[in-house]
């Protein structure tokens, strides 16, 4: 609650259309420099602006074009609703923030439960089918970025899902279920 965005970050957000978020959280990769090059090319091909979250993936953060802002940290609950689209690794926590944001997303799964969350996001109609990291290319990602940013039906469904999630009072309902179970 005491986090404040830096002035350069605020300037980036307020200058131009909402950017896309690209971040792979705690995922590590064999060649982060090559992955960064792929991401930069995809953003350039898409004609969009982006926020690149280096995370544990150690994506390159120097010598980026002006259309890409390198981000060390921002709370996802604050950041994601300000994005045009969200591209992430599909960790359960990140997926939850993406779904609650009201913004279309796409999962680039690496391992474990991430393919499930990518499929679930797509099944809910709020994102594209997952694109496995092993199949990531600038061409595929650029096409996905354009679709995520331009498909109004995705945006509308993402907004509707976020509103439904906000209204469901999940913590209270879960507590009641647990209490009922423990009382039985």
GIRA-V752690 format. One record per pair of residues at least 24 apart in sequence whose C-alpha atoms are under 10 Angstrom apart, sorted by sequence separation. I is the first residue (numbers start at 1). J is the second residue. D is the distance in whole Angstrom. If there is no record, write none. Layout:
# GIRA-V752690
[[I	J	D] [I	J	D]]
This chain:
# GIRA-V752690
[[32	56	10] [33	57	10] [35	59	7] [36	60	6] [40	64	8] [43	67	9] [44	68	9] [77	101	7] [80	104	10] [90	114	5] [91	115	9] [92	116	10] [102	126	8] [103	127	9] [104	128	8] [105	129	10] [106	130	6] [107	131	7] [108	132	5] [109	133	6] [110	134	8] [127	151	10] [32	57	7] [33	58	8] [34	59	9] [35	60	9] [36	61	9] [40	65	8] [43	68	8] [76	101	9] [80	105	10] [89	114	7] [90	115	7] [91	116	10] [92	117	7] [95	120	10] [96	121	10] [99	124	10] [105	130	9] [106	131	8] [107	132	8] [108	133	5] [109	134	9] [31	57	9] [32	58	6] [33	59	6] [34	60	9] [88	114	10] [89	115	9] [90	116	8] [91	117	7] [92	118	10] [95	121	8] [107	133	9] [108	134	9] [128	154	9] [28	55	9] [29	56	9] [30	57	9] [31	58	9] [32	59	5] [33	60	6] [37	64	10] [40	67	10] [90	117	6] [91	118	9] [99	126	8] [108	135	9] [126	153	9] [127	154	7] [20	48	7] [21	49	9] [22	50	7] [23	51	8] [24	52	9] [25	53	8] [26	54	9] [27	55	8] [28	56	6] [29	57	6] [31	59	9] [32	60	7] [33	61	10] [36	64	10] [40	68	8] [89	117	9] [90	118	6] [98	126	10] [99	127	9] [108	136	8] [125	153	9] [126	154	5] [127	155	9] [19	48	7] [20	49	6] [21	50	6] [22	51	6] [23	52	6] [24	53	8] [25	54	8] [26	55	6] [27	56	6] [28	57	4] [29	58	8] [89	118	9] [90	119	10] [98	127	10] [125	154	6] [126	155	7] [18	48	9] [19	49	5] [20	50	5] [21	51	5] [22	52	5] [23	53	5] [24	54	8] [25	55	5] [26	56	5] [27	57	5] [28	58	7] [29	59	9] [88	118	9] [124	154	10] [125	155	9] [126	156	8] [127	157	9] [17	48	8] [18	49	7] [19	50	5] [20	51	6] [21	52	6] [22	53	6] [23	54	7] [24	55	7] [25	56	6] [26	57	6] [27	58	9] [28	59	9] [90	121	9] [125	156	10] [126	157	6] [127	158	8] [16	48	10] [17	49	8] [18	50	8] [19	51	6] [20	52	9] [21	53	8] [22	54	9] [23	55	7] [24	56	8] [25	57	7] [26	58	9] [51	83	9] [122	154	10] [125	157	6] [126	158	5] [16	49	8] [18	51	10] [19	52	10] [23	56	10] [24	57	7] [25	58	10] [50	83	9] [108	141	10] [124	157	8] [125	158	7] [126	159	9] [23	57	8] [24	58	10] [49	83	10] [50	84	9] [124	158	9] [126	160	9] [24	59	9] [49	84	9] [50	85	9] [51	86	10] [52	87	10] [53	88	10] [106	141	10] [126	161	8] [13	49	10] [23	59	9] [48	84	9] [50	86	10] [125	161	9] [126	162	10] [12	49	9] [13	50	10] [121	158	10] [124	161	8] [12	50	10] [13	51	9] [106	144	8] [12	51	9] [105	144	10] [106	145	9] [87	127	10] [90	130	9] [105	145	9] [86	127	9] [87	128	10] [89	130	9] [104	145	10] [9	51	10] [85	127	9] [88	130	10] [89	131	10] [106	148	8] [87	130	10] [89	132	9] [104	147	10] [105	148	7] [87	131	10] [89	133	8] [104	148	6] [105	149	9] [103	148	9] [104	149	8] [103	149	9] [21	68	10] [104	151	9] [19	67	9] [20	68	9] [21	69	10] [22	70	10] [23	71	9] [104	152	10] [19	68	8] [22	71	10] [104	153	10] [105	154	9] [19	69	9] [21	71	10] [104	154	6] [105	155	9] [16	67	10] [103	154	8] [104	155	6] [102	154	10] [103	155	6] [104	156	9] [102	155	7] [103	156	9] [104	157	8] [105	158	9] [12	66	9] [87	141	9] [102	156	8] [103	157	9] [104	158	6] [12	67	9] [102	157	8] [103	158	5] [104	159	8] [12	68	9] [13	69	9] [102	158	5] [103	159	7] [12	69	7] [87	144	9] [101	158	8] [102	159	4] [103	160	10] [21	79	9] [87	145	8] [100	158	8] [101	159	8] [102	160	7] [103	161	10] [21	80	8] [85	144	10] [86	145	9] [99	158	7] [100	159	8] [102	161	7] [103	162	8] [9	69	8] [20	80	9] [85	145	7] [98	158	9] [99	159	9] [100	160	10] [101	161	9] [102	162	5] [8	69	9] [9	70	9] [21	82	9] [84	145	9] [85	146	9] [87	148	9] [100	161	7] [101	162	6] [102	163	8] [9	71	8] [20	82	9] [21	83	6] [27	89	8] [85	147	10] [86	148	8] [99	161	7] [100	162	5] [101	163	9] [18	81	10] [19	82	8] [20	83	5] [21	84	8] [22	85	9] [23	86	8] [24	87	8] [25	88	7] [26	89	9] [85	148	6] [86	149	10] [99	162	6] [100	163	8] [102	165	10] [18	82	7] [19	83	5] [20	84	5] [21	85	6] [22	86	6] [23	87	7] [24	88	5] [25	89	7] [27	91	10] [84	148	8] [85	149	6] [98	162	9] [99	163	10] [100	164	9] [101	165	10] [9	74	10] [18	83	5] [19	84	6] [20	85	5] [21	86	5] [22	87	5] [23	88	5] [24	89	5] [25	90	9] [26	91	9] [84	149	6] [85	150	10] [97	162	10] [100	165	7] [101	166	10] [13	79	10] [17	83	9] [18	84	5] [19	85	7] [20	86	6] [21	87	6] [22	88	6] [23	89	7] [24	90	8] [25	91	8] [83	149	10] [84	150	9] [96	162	10] [99	165	8] [100	166	7] [17	84	8] [18	85	9] [19	86	9] [20	87	8] [21	88	8] [22	89	9] [23	90	10] [24	91	9] [5	73	9] [6	74	10] [5	74	7] [13	82	8] [25	94	8] [96	165	10] [3	73	10] [4	74	9] [5	75	10] [13	83	9] [24	94	9] [85	155	9] [3	74	8] [4	75	10] [23	94	10] [84	155	9] [3	75	8] [5	78	10] [1	75	9] [5	79	10] [3	78	10] [1	78	10] [81	159	10] [29	110	9] [81	162	10] [27	109	10] [28	110	9] [20	103	10] [22	105	10] [24	107	9] [27	110	7] [20	104	10] [21	105	9] [22	106	10] [24	108	8] [27	111	9] [20	105	9] [23	108	10] [24	109	9] [22	108	10] [24	110	9] [46	138	9] [45	138	8] [46	139	9] [44	138	9] [45	139	8] [48	142	9] [42	137	8] [43	138	8] [46	141	8] [47	142	9] [41	137	9] [42	138	4] [43	139	10] [45	141	9] [46	142	5] [39	136	9] [41	138	6] [42	139	6] [45	142	6] [46	143	7] [48	145	8] [35	133	10] [38	136	8] [39	137	8] [40	138	8] [41	139	8] [42	140	8] [43	141	8] [44	142	8] [45	143	8] [46	144	9] [47	145	9] [48	146	8] [38	137	6] [39	138	6] [42	141	6] [43	142	6] [46	145	6] [47	146	8] [38	138	5] [39	139	10] [41	141	9] [42	142	4] [43	143	10] [45	145	9] [46	146	6] [35	136	9] [37	138	9] [38	139	9] [41	142	8] [42	143	8] [45	146	9] [46	147	10] [48	149	9] [35	137	9] [39	141	8] [40	142	10] [42	144	9] [43	145	8] [35	138	9] [38	141	9] [39	142	9] [42	145	8] [43	146	9] [46	149	10] [29	133	10] [38	142	10] [42	146	10] [24	133	10] [20	145	8] [20	148	9] [20	149	8] [19	149	9] [18	149	9]]
